[in-house]
Each structure stands twice: as C-alpha cells, then as structure tokens.
Amino acid sequence: MIKANELRNMTVDEIRMKLEALEKELFNLRTEAKAGRIEKPHKIEEARKDIARCLTVIKEKSNASESPAQA
C-alpha cells in the first residue's frame, strides 16, 4: 500500500512508472482471480486504490503547476 505523502514526494515521471507497474499487477491479479488461483483477493482492491492514489496525486501536481498561488 502506497501512502499519498510518499507519492507527493515523488516526481510525476516516477509516479507514472509506479502507476504502470500497478496496472500490470492489477491485470495479473485479475487473471489469477479468473483462473481461481488467487491466494489474497484483497490485493485486487489494494491495487485499485493505489492506482487511484497515483492518479489523484498526478492531478494535484498538474493543477498546482497550472495555477500557482491562488490563495
């Protein structure tokens, strides 16, 4: 499980690489689940949430770079 603070300390490129790895992991987990060989089904949900966290942080970073200091 990835924490959002860890992701915020990473660059966008690093997050995208992590996102790609998580998507591959999710694909493999779903394949195992369909075949009935998955030992830890909760890993699917974890992977989905980690992907969502990555996408959220990427969006935050892109919004921050577009409109600096709107406070």
N, CA, C and O atoms as a GROMACS GRO file, in nm:
protein
  284
    1MET      N    1   0.084  -0.118   0.000
    1MET     CA    2   0.000   0.000   0.000
    1MET      C    3   0.089   0.124   0.000
    1MET      O    4   0.182   0.136   0.080
    2ILE      N    5   0.059   0.213  -0.088
    2ILE     CA    6   0.136   0.336  -0.103
    2ILE      C    7   0.064   0.448  -0.029
    2ILE      O    8  -0.058   0.461  -0.040
    3LYS      N    9   0.138   0.526   0.044
    3LYS     CA   10   0.078   0.640   0.112
    3LYS      C   11   0.085   0.762   0.021
    3LYS      O   12   0.180   0.778  -0.057
    4ALA      N   13  -0.015   0.847   0.031
    4ALA     CA   14  -0.022   0.965  -0.055
    4ALA      C   15   0.097   1.058  -0.031
    4ALA      O   16   0.146   1.120  -0.126
    5ASN      N   17   0.144   1.067   0.092
    5ASN     CA   18   0.259   1.154   0.120
    5ASN      C   19   0.384   1.104   0.049
    5ASN      O   20   0.464   1.184   0.002
    6GLU      N   21   0.400   0.973   0.040
    6GLU     CA   22   0.513   0.916  -0.033
    6GLU      C   23   0.506   0.957  -0.180
    6GLU      O   24   0.606   0.993  -0.241
    7LEU      N   25   0.385   0.951  -0.235
    7LEU     CA   26   0.367   0.986  -0.376
    7LEU      C   27   0.392   1.134  -0.400
    7LEU      O   28   0.447   1.172  -0.503
    8ARG      N   29   0.352   1.218  -0.305
    8ARG     CA   30   0.370   1.362  -0.323
    8ARG      C   31   0.517   1.401  -0.324
    8ARG      O   32   0.554   1.504  -0.380
    9ASN      N   33   0.601   1.318  -0.262
    9ASN     CA   34   0.745   1.345  -0.261
    9ASN      C   35   0.815   1.295  -0.387
    9ASN      O   36   0.934   1.320  -0.407
   10MET      N   37   0.743   1.224  -0.472
   10MET     CA   38   0.799   1.171  -0.596
   10MET      C   39   0.771   1.268  -0.711
   10MET      O   40   0.682   1.352  -0.703
   11THR      N   41   0.849   1.254  -0.818
   11THR     CA   42   0.823   1.335  -0.938
   11THR      C   43   0.708   1.271  -1.016
   11THR      O   44   0.672   1.156  -0.991
   12VAL      N   45   0.653   1.345  -1.109
   12VAL     CA   46   0.541   1.294  -1.189
   12VAL      C   47   0.584   1.172  -1.270
   12VAL      O   48   0.508   1.076  -1.284
   13ASP      N   49   0.706   1.175  -1.323
   13ASP     CA   50   0.755   1.061  -1.401
   13ASP      C   51   0.768   0.936  -1.315
   13ASP      O   52   0.734   0.826  -1.359
   14GLU      N   53   0.816   0.953  -1.193
   14GLU     CA   54   0.827   0.838  -1.102
   14GLU      C   55   0.689   0.782  -1.068
   14GLU      O   56   0.671   0.660  -1.060
   15ILE      N   57   0.593   0.871  -1.049
   15ILE     CA   58   0.457   0.827  -1.018
   15ILE      C   59   0.398   0.752  -1.137
   15ILE      O   60   0.330   0.651  -1.120
   16ARG      N   61   0.424   0.802  -1.258
   16ARG     CA   62   0.372   0.735  -1.378
   16ARG      C   63   0.432   0.595  -1.393
   16ARG      O   64   0.363   0.501  -1.434
   17MET      N   65   0.561   0.580  -1.360
   17MET     CA   66   0.624   0.448  -1.364
   17MET      C   67   0.559   0.355  -1.261
   17MET      O   68   0.534   0.238  -1.290
   18LYS      N   69   0.533   0.408  -1.143
   18LYS     CA   70   0.468   0.331  -1.037
   18LYS      C   71   0.327   0.292  -1.082
   18LYS      O   72   0.282   0.180  -1.058
   19LEU      N   73   0.258   0.385  -1.146
   19LEU     CA   74   0.122   0.360  -1.195
   19LEU      C   75   0.122   0.248  -1.298
   19LEU      O   76   0.035   0.161  -1.295
   20GLU      N   77   0.217   0.250  -1.388
   20GLU     CA   78   0.227   0.145  -1.490
   20GLU      C   79   0.249   0.008  -1.425
   20GLU      O   80   0.187  -0.090  -1.465
   21ALA      N   81   0.336   0.003  -1.325
   21ALA     CA   82   0.362  -0.123  -1.255
   21ALA      C   83   0.237  -0.171  -1.182
   21ALA      O   84   0.208  -0.291  -1.180
   22LEU      N   85   0.163  -0.079  -1.122
   22LEU     CA   86   0.040  -0.116  -1.050
   22LEU      C   87  -0.066  -0.168  -1.146
   22LEU      O   88  -0.139  -0.262  -1.113
   23GLU      N   89  -0.076  -0.109  -1.264
   23GLU     CA   90  -0.174  -0.155  -1.362
   23GLU      C   91  -0.140  -0.296  -1.410
   23GLU      O   92  -0.230  -0.378  -1.430
   24LYS      N   93  -0.012  -0.324  -1.428
   24LYS     CA   94   0.030  -0.459  -1.466
   24LYS      C   95  -0.001  -0.559  -1.355
   24LYS      O   96  -0.046  -0.670  -1.380
   25GLU      N   97   0.026  -0.516  -1.231
   25GLU     CA   98  -0.003  -0.602  -1.116
   25GLU      C   99  -0.152  -0.632  -1.107
   25GLU      O  100  -0.192  -0.745  -1.082
   26LEU      N  101  -0.235  -0.529  -1.128
   26LEU     CA  102  -0.380  -0.547  -1.124
   26LEU      C  103  -0.427  -0.645  -1.232
   26LEU      O  104  -0.512  -0.730  -1.207
   27PHE      N  105  -0.370  -0.632  -1.351
   27PHE     CA  106  -0.404  -0.723  -1.460
   27PHE      C  107  -0.372  -0.867  -1.420
   27PHE      O  108  -0.453  -0.957  -1.439
   28ASN      N  109  -0.251  -0.888  -1.365
   28ASN     CA  110  -0.211  -1.022  -1.323
   28ASN      C  111  -0.301  -1.076  -1.213
   28ASN      O  112  -0.336  -1.194  -1.213
   29LEU      N  113  -0.338  -0.991  -1.118
   29LEU     CA  114  -0.425  -1.034  -1.009
   29LEU      C  115  -0.563  -1.074  -1.061
   29LEU      O  116  -0.621  -1.173  -1.018
   30ARG      N  117  -0.614  -0.995  -1.155
   30ARG     CA  118  -0.745  -1.028  -1.212
   30ARG      C  119  -0.740  -1.159  -1.291
   30ARG      O  120  -0.834  -1.238  -1.287
   31THR      N  121  -0.630  -1.180  -1.361
   31THR     CA  122  -0.612  -1.304  -1.437
   31THR      C  123  -0.609  -1.424  -1.343
   31THR      O  124  -0.673  -1.526  -1.369
   32GLU      N  125  -0.536  -1.411  -1.232
   32GLU     CA  126  -0.530  -1.518  -1.133
   32GLU      C  127  -0.667  -1.542  -1.071
   32GLU      O  128  -0.704  -1.656  -1.045
   33ALA      N  129  -0.741  -1.435  -1.047
   33ALA     CA  130  -0.873  -1.449  -0.986
   33ALA      C  131  -0.968  -1.523  -1.079
   33ALA      O  132  -1.046  -1.607  -1.034
   34LYS      N  133  -0.961  -1.493  -1.208
   34LYS     CA  134  -1.048  -1.563  -1.304
   34LYS      C  135  -1.013  -1.711  -1.312
   34LYS      O  136  -1.100  -1.796  -1.331
   35ALA      N  137  -0.884  -1.741  -1.296
   35ALA     CA  138  -0.840  -1.881  -1.303
   35ALA      C  139  -0.864  -1.952  -1.170
   35ALA      O  140  -0.850  -2.074  -1.161
   36GLY      N  141  -0.900  -1.876  -1.067
   36GLY     CA  142  -0.928  -1.936  -0.937
   36GLY      C  143  -0.802  -1.969  -0.859
   36GLY      O  144  -0.806  -2.052  -0.768
   37ARG      N  145  -0.690  -1.905  -0.892
   37ARG     CA  146  -0.564  -1.936  -0.825
   37ARG      C  147  -0.520  -1.827  -0.729
   37ARG      O  148  -0.409  -1.836  -0.675
   38ILE      N  149  -0.600  -1.726  -0.706
   38ILE     CA  150  -0.556  -1.614  -0.624
   38ILE      C  151  -0.563  -1.652  -0.475
   38ILE      O  152  -0.664  -1.704  -0.427
   39GLU      N  153  -0.454  -1.623  -0.404
   39GLU     CA  154  -0.448  -1.656  -0.262
   39GLU      C  155  -0.494  -1.540  -0.175
   39GLU      O  156  -0.550  -1.560  -0.068
   40LYS      N  157  -0.470  -1.418  -0.221
   40LYS     CA  158  -0.504  -1.300  -0.142
   40LYS      C  159  -0.592  -1.207  -0.226
   40LYS      O  160  -0.542  -1.114  -0.288
   41PRO      N  161  -0.723  -1.230  -0.228
   41PRO     CA  162  -0.812  -1.150  -0.312
   41PRO      C  163  -0.816  -1.001  -0.274
   41PRO      O  164  -0.851  -0.918  -0.357
   42HIS      N  165  -0.782  -0.968  -0.151
   42HIS     CA  166  -0.784  -0.827  -0.111
   42HIS      C  167  -0.677  -0.746  -0.183
   42HIS      O  168  -0.684  -0.623  -0.183
   43LYS      N  169  -0.580  -0.811  -0.243
   43LYS     CA  170  -0.474  -0.741  -0.316
   43LYS      C  171  -0.532  -0.667  -0.438
   43LYS      O  172  -0.477  -0.565  -0.479
   44ILE      N  173  -0.641  -0.718  -0.494
   44ILE     CA  174  -0.705  -0.651  -0.609
   44ILE      C  175  -0.755  -0.514  -0.566
   44ILE      O  176  -0.731  -0.414  -0.633
   45GLU      N  177  -0.825  -0.512  -0.454
   45GLU     CA  178  -0.878  -0.385  -0.404
   45GLU      C  179  -0.765  -0.288  -0.367
   45GLU      O  180  -0.774  -0.169  -0.395
   46GLU      N  181  -0.659  -0.340  -0.306
   46GLU     CA  182  -0.544  -0.257  -0.272
   46GLU      C  183  -0.482  -0.195  -0.396
   46GLU      O  184  -0.450  -0.076  -0.398
   47ALA      N  185  -0.466  -0.275  -0.500
   47ALA     CA  186  -0.406  -0.226  -0.624
   47ALA      C  187  -0.493  -0.116  -0.686
   47ALA      O  188  -0.442  -0.015  -0.734
   48ARG      N  189  -0.625  -0.136  -0.685
   48ARG     CA  190  -0.716  -0.036  -0.741
   48ARG      C  191  -0.705   0.096  -0.664
   48ARG      O  192  -0.704   0.204  -0.724
   49LYS      N  193  -0.697   0.087  -0.533
   49LYS     CA  194  -0.688   0.208  -0.452
   49LYS      C  195  -0.553   0.277  -0.470
   49LYS      O  196  -0.546   0.400  -0.471
   50ASP      N  197  -0.447   0.200  -0.485
   50ASP     CA  198  -0.315   0.258  -0.510
   50ASP      C  199  -0.312   0.330  -0.644
   50ASP      O  200  -0.254   0.438  -0.657
   51ILE      N  201  -0.376   0.271  -0.745
   51ILE     CA  202  -0.385   0.336  -0.876
   51ILE      C  203  -0.460   0.468  -0.864
   51ILE      O  204  -0.420   0.569  -0.922
   52ALA      N  205  -0.570   0.467  -0.789
   52ALA     CA  206  -0.647   0.590  -0.770
   52ALA      C  207  -0.564   0.696  -0.698
   52ALA      O  208  -0.572   0.814  -0.733
   53ARG      N  209  -0.486   0.655  -0.599
   53ARG     CA  210  -0.400   0.750  -0.528
   53ARG      C  211  -0.298   0.812  -0.623
   53ARG      O  212  -0.276   0.933  -0.620
   54CYS      N  213  -0.238   0.730  -0.707
   54CYS     CA  214  -0.140   0.780  -0.804
   54CYS      C  215  -0.204   0.882  -0.897
   54CYS      O  216  -0.148   0.990  -0.919
   55LEU      N  217  -0.320   0.849  -0.950
   55LEU     CA  218  -0.388   0.940  -1.041
   55LEU      C  219  -0.426   1.070  -0.972
   55LEU      O  220  -0.419   1.177  -1.032
   56THR      N  221  -0.467   1.062  -0.847
   56THR     CA  222  -0.505   1.180  -0.771
   56THR      C  223  -0.386   1.272  -0.751
   56THR      O  224  -0.397   1.394  -0.770
   57VAL      N  225  -0.273   1.216  -0.713
   57VAL     CA  226  -0.153   1.298  -0.689
   57VAL      C  227  -0.104   1.359  -0.819
   57VAL      O  228  -0.061   1.475  -0.820
   58ILE      N  229  -0.110   1.284  -0.929
   58ILE     CA  230  -0.071   1.340  -1.060
   58ILE      C  231  -0.161   1.459  -1.093
   58ILE      O  232  -0.113   1.563  -1.140
   59LYS      N  233  -0.290   1.444  -1.070
   59LYS     CA  234  -0.385   1.552  -1.097
   59LYS      C  235  -0.356   1.673  -1.008
   59LYS      O  236  -0.360   1.787  -1.054
   60GLU      N  237  -0.328   1.648  -0.880
   60GLU     CA  238  -0.294   1.758  -0.788
   60GLU      C  239  -0.172   1.835  -0.838
   60GLU      O  240  -0.170   1.958  -0.838
   61LYS      N  241  -0.070   1.761  -0.880
   61LYS     CA  242   0.053   1.825  -0.927
   61LYS      C  243   0.029   1.905  -1.055
   61LYS      O  244   0.085   2.013  -1.072
   62SER      N  245  -0.054   1.852  -1.144
   62SER     CA  246  -0.080   1.925  -1.268
   62SER      C  247  -0.163   2.051  -1.240
   62SER      O  248  -0.141   2.155  -1.303
   63ASN      N  249  -0.258   2.042  -1.147
   63ASN     CA  250  -0.337   2.160  -1.111
   63ASN      C  251  -0.251   2.265  -1.042
   63ASN      O  252  -0.270   2.385  -1.063
   64ALA      N  253  -0.158   2.221  -0.959
   64ALA     CA  254  -0.070   2.314  -0.888
   64ALA      C  255   0.022   2.387  -0.985
   64ALA      O  256   0.052   2.505  -0.964
   65SER      N  257   0.067   2.319  -1.090
   65SER     CA  258   0.158   2.383  -1.184
   65SER      C  259   0.084   2.478  -1.278
   65SER      O  260   0.144   2.573  -1.328
   66GLU      N  261  -0.044   2.453  -1.302
   66GLU     CA  262  -0.122   2.540  -1.391
   66GLU      C  263  -0.157   2.672  -1.327
   66GLU      O  264  -0.150   2.777  -1.391
   67SER      N  265  -0.196   2.668  -1.199
   67SER     CA  266  -0.240   2.790  -1.133
   67SER      C  267  -0.165   2.808  -1.001
   67SER      O  268  -0.216   2.770  -0.895
   68PRO      N  269  -0.047   2.866  -1.006
   68PRO     CA  270   0.031   2.884  -0.882
   68PRO      C  271  -0.026   2.995  -0.794
   68PRO      O  272  -0.066   3.100  -0.843
   69ALA      N  273  -0.028   2.972  -0.666
   69ALA     CA  274  -0.062   3.070  -0.561
   69ALA      C  275  -0.199   3.135  -0.580
   69ALA      O  276  -0.209   3.256  -0.600
   70GLN      N  277  -0.304   3.055  -0.574
   70GLN     CA  278  -0.439   3.109  -0.577
   70GLN      C  279  -0.497   3.112  -0.436
   70GLN      O  280  -0.613   3.074  -0.417
   71ALA      N  281  -0.421   3.154  -0.342
   71ALA     CA  282  -0.469   3.154  -0.204
   71ALA      C  283  -0.502   3.291  -0.153
   71ALA      O  284  -0.544   3.306  -0.038
   0.00000   0.00000   0.00000
